[in-house]
Structures are given as C-alpha cells and as structure tokens.
Amino acid sequence: MRRARYRGLPKPQIEHVFAAVALNLMRLDAWWNGHPLDRTRVSHLARLDLSLAV
C-alpha cells in the first residue's frame, strides 16, 4: 500500500484513498465487534519505562 503503481498521474491519489478507506473499514469492523486492533508500535521511551517497571 505504501508504493504507488504509477507516478506523476492522478491514479496514485485514488490508490491512496482506496487504501485509506479499506483501513478505516477494517478498524470500524474491529471496533464494532469489540476487538480493537492492537497497538504494535511502542516508542523507545515507553519500552524503557516498561523494562524499568518490571
């Protein structure tokens, strides 16, 4: 999804819009079903804070 198939044309913008809509629909479906998506990114500072707490 991060790489556009075409460069310099309006088509990449349409690709990005469709990808964003698809991601939002997945997020809404997970939220409506009570299974929110997990956060996969944790900052270095948060990781350090977690390791110091243990």
N, C-alpha and C positions, 0 to 999 in steps of 0.2 A: 504494500500500500504506500510505502514511502517513495517509491520510484515511479515517476510518470512514464507512461509508454511513449508519449510524444512530447517534443519540446518546441516551444515557440508557437504553439497553437492553443486555441481555447479548450481543446479536449482535456488537457491535464486538469483544468479547473473543474470540469464536470466529473472527472475521476475522483478528485479530492472531495467533492461534495457528496458523491455516492458513497465513498468510503466513510465519511463522517456520519452520514445518515445511518449506514449499516451499524457502525459502532454504537451510536446512540440508541438504536433499536435493541441491540444486544444488552445494553445497560438497563434500558427500561424493562425488558423482559426479566432480567435477573432481579431487578428491584421489585417488580410486581409480584414475582414468585417468592419473595422473601429470602433470596440468596444473593446478597450484594457481592459484586466482584471483589476479589482480594486485592489489596494493595501490594504490588510486587516491589515497588521502589522504596527503599529506606535510605535516607541520607547517611553520610558517614558519621555525622554528629549524633544522629539518633542511634545508629548502631553502636557507637562508642558508649552512649548513655545506657543502652541496654546491657552491654557487656560489663559495665561498672556496677550495675544494679544487681547482677547475679552473684 
